[in-house]
């Protein structure tokens, strides 16, 4: 196993001990905030007066909860797949 693979395996084992929920929350929220910021800028660029508080909070919730949750779960399962593959190749 290459050194980079060993580092990945060790790191993923440490992350797995913290749990799937914490991983998805941590990585999903970060991704959701980025998606929200980009979505807001692209939607309201030059038309900031059109944005209402309701729109803002609905977009914030959808970006973080849905987008972030999907990204976090996908990332977890992809990393776990890679982890199991590297152990098998070992």
Beta strands, then each sheet from edge to edge (+ up, - down):
end
